[in-house]
Amino acid sequence: MKQNWRPGTMIYPLPAIMVSCGSNTEEANIFTASWVGTICSDPAMCYVSIRPERHSYDIIKRNMEFTLNLTTEELARATDWCGVRSGRDYNKFEEMNLTPGKGVKVSAPYIYESPISIECRVKEIISLGTHDMFIADVLNVIADERFIDPETGAFDMKAANLLVYAHGGYYTVGELIGTFGWTVKKKK
């Protein structure tokens, strides 16, 4: 038996991302978002959807840059805390003992403790209702060498112990059950 529910956002799990922004240390901020995603691979583009009343909204709109920082089980407390506290009231880097790294291609800092940080420049802002979508070009990806396989150069998602968000809860990523195209690969 199936039930019909009212329209809602039930596309889960989503990445639990800490977004960092600000062009200087005085305005540097972090907020947590899961309304993020890939738009295009060539050119590399992504988006983050932000409520206009969020403290970081004006910072990103003014600077037109942000950094998406993937989170881990170790960063779970900071991920949640940065999502429920306002940068108007707290210096989140200090409160959560996070290290702001100097952006490479953008003025926005990245979170040094994050295994992957994605530097973005806003291309377009679309007002959609409760959130505005910031569509951005990916300018640079900063990867923690601890999680890069020295033989393949691939990022080891399992070793990084990435965090996802699903309907009010945070979860770690599960076991690998296959790779792209595994169902059609010829057996040797």
C-alpha positions as CSV (number, residue, x, y, z in Angstrom):
1,M,0.0,0.0,0.0
2,K,1.2,3.5,-0.8
3,Q,0.3,6.9,0.7
4,N,0.0,10.3,-1.0
5,W,1.7,13.1,0.9
6,R,1.6,16.8,0.3
7,P,4.4,18.1,-2.0
8,G,7.7,18.3,-0.1
9,T,11.4,17.9,-0.4
10,M,11.9,14.2,0.1
11,I,15.0,13.8,-2.0
12,Y,17.4,12.3,0.5
13,P,20.2,11.8,1.5
14,L,21.9,15.1,0.6
15,P,25.4,16.2,1.5
16,A,25.8,18.0,4.8
17,I,27.9,21.0,3.7
18,M,29.4,23.8,5.7
19,V,29.4,26.9,3.5
20,S,32.1,29.4,4.2
21,C,32.0,33.0,3.0
22,G,33.4,36.5,3.6
23,S,36.1,38.5,2.0
24,N,38.0,39.3,5.2
25,T,38.3,37.9,8.7
26,E,35.7,40.3,10.2
27,E,32.9,39.1,8.0
28,A,34.0,35.4,7.6
29,N,31.2,33.1,8.4
30,I,30.1,29.5,8.1
31,F,26.5,28.1,7.7
32,T,25.3,24.6,7.2
33,A,23.3,23.8,4.0
34,S,22.0,20.6,2.4
35,W,20.2,22.4,-0.5
36,V,23.4,22.0,-2.7
37,G,24.2,20.1,-5.8
38,T,26.0,19.7,-9.1
39,I,24.6,21.5,-12.1
40,C,27.2,20.7,-14.8
41,S,30.5,18.9,-15.1
42,D,32.0,20.9,-18.1
43,P,32.1,23.7,-17.1
44,A,32.1,22.6,-13.5
45,M,29.1,24.3,-11.8
46,C,27.1,23.8,-8.6
47,Y,24.6,25.6,-6.5
48,V,23.6,26.4,-3.0
49,S,20.1,27.6,-2.0
50,I,20.0,30.1,0.8
51,R,17.1,31.8,2.7
52,P,17.4,35.6,2.3
53,E,17.1,36.2,6.0
54,R,20.3,34.1,6.7
55,H,23.3,36.2,7.9
56,S,25.5,34.8,5.1
57,Y,23.0,35.6,2.3
58,D,24.1,39.3,2.1
59,I,27.8,38.4,2.5
60,I,27.6,36.0,-0.5
61,K,25.4,38.3,-2.5
62,R,27.9,41.2,-2.0
63,N,31.1,39.2,-2.6
64,M,29.6,36.7,-5.2
65,E,31.9,34.0,-3.8
66,F,31.6,31.1,-1.4
67,T,33.3,27.8,-0.6
68,L,31.4,24.5,-0.1
69,N,33.2,22.3,2.6
70,L,32.2,18.6,2.7
71,T,31.8,17.4,6.3
72,T,32.7,14.3,8.1
73,E,31.7,12.3,11.2
74,E,34.5,14.2,13.1
75,L,32.8,17.5,12.0
76,A,29.3,16.5,12.8
77,R,29.0,18.7,15.9
78,A,30.3,21.7,14.1
79,T,28.1,21.0,11.1
80,D,25.0,21.0,13.3
81,W,26.0,23.9,15.5
82,C,26.9,26.1,12.5
83,G,23.4,25.4,11.1
84,V,21.5,26.5,14.2
85,R,23.6,29.5,15.4
86,S,23.8,32.8,13.6
87,G,27.0,34.4,12.5
88,R,25.4,37.7,13.7
89,D,26.0,36.4,17.2
90,Y,29.0,34.2,17.0
91,N,32.4,33.8,15.3
92,K,31.7,30.2,14.2
93,F,35.3,29.5,13.2
94,E,36.4,30.3,16.8
95,E,33.4,28.7,18.6
96,M,33.9,25.4,16.7
97,N,37.7,25.5,16.7
98,L,37.8,25.4,12.9
99,T,40.7,26.8,11.0
100,P,40.0,29.3,8.2
101,G,42.2,28.5,5.2
102,K,43.0,31.4,2.8
103,G,41.1,30.9,-0.4
104,V,43.1,30.0,-3.4
105,K,40.8,31.3,-6.2
106,V,38.2,33.2,-4.1
107,S,38.4,35.6,-1.2
108,A,36.1,33.3,0.9
109,P,38.0,31.1,3.4
110,Y,37.8,27.4,3.3
111,I,37.6,25.1,6.4
112,Y,41.0,23.5,6.8
113,E,39.5,20.5,8.6
114,S,37.2,19.6,5.7
115,P,38.4,16.8,3.4
116,I,37.2,18.6,0.3
117,S,36.6,22.3,-0.2
118,I,35.0,23.6,-3.4
119,E,35.7,27.3,-4.2
120,C,32.9,28.9,-6.2
121,R,32.1,32.2,-7.9
122,V,28.4,33.1,-8.2
123,K,27.2,33.3,-11.8
124,E,23.5,33.9,-11.2
125,I,21.0,34.2,-8.4
126,I,17.4,32.9,-8.9
127,S,14.7,33.7,-6.4
128,L,12.5,30.6,-6.0
129,G,10.3,31.1,-2.9
130,T,11.7,30.4,0.6
131,H,15.2,30.1,-0.8
132,D,17.3,31.8,-3.5
133,M,19.5,29.6,-5.6
134,F,23.1,30.8,-6.1
135,I,24.4,29.2,-9.3
136,A,28.1,29.2,-9.3
137,D,31.2,28.2,-11.4
138,V,33.6,25.9,-9.6
139,L,37.0,27.6,-9.7
140,N,39.1,25.2,-7.5
141,V,38.8,22.1,-5.4
142,I,41.0,21.7,-2.4
143,A,41.5,18.0,-1.4
144,D,43.1,16.7,1.8
145,E,46.0,14.5,0.8
146,R,45.2,12.1,3.6
147,F,42.3,10.8,1.6
148,I,43.8,10.6,-1.8
149,D,44.8,7.1,-3.0
150,P,48.5,7.4,-4.0
151,E,48.2,4.7,-6.7
152,T,45.0,5.9,-8.4
153,G,44.9,9.6,-7.4
154,A,41.2,9.1,-6.5
155,F,39.6,10.6,-3.4
156,D,38.7,7.9,-0.9
157,M,35.1,8.7,0.2
158,K,35.0,5.8,2.8
159,A,38.3,6.9,4.5
160,A,37.0,10.5,4.7
161,N,33.8,9.2,6.5
162,L,31.6,11.9,4.8
163,L,28.4,13.1,6.4
164,V,25.0,13.3,4.8
165,Y,21.7,14.8,5.9
166,A,18.3,13.0,5.5
167,H,15.0,14.3,6.8
168,G,16.3,15.9,10.0
169,G,19.2,13.5,10.7
170,Y,22.9,13.3,10.0
171,Y,24.4,10.0,8.8
172,T,27.7,8.6,7.6
173,V,28.0,7.2,4.1
174,G,27.5,3.4,3.9
175,E,29.4,0.6,2.2
176,L,30.2,0.7,-1.5
177,I,28.0,-1.7,-3.4
178,G,29.2,-1.0,-6.9
179,T,30.9,1.6,-9.2
180,F,29.5,3.4,-12.2
181,G,28.7,0.9,-14.9
182,W,29.3,-2.2,-12.7
183,T,26.0,-3.8,-13.9
184,V,27.1,-3.9,-17.5
185,K,30.9,-4.5,-17.3
186,K,32.1,-7.7,-19.0
187,K,33.3,-10.3,-16.6
188,K,36.8,-11.5,-17.1
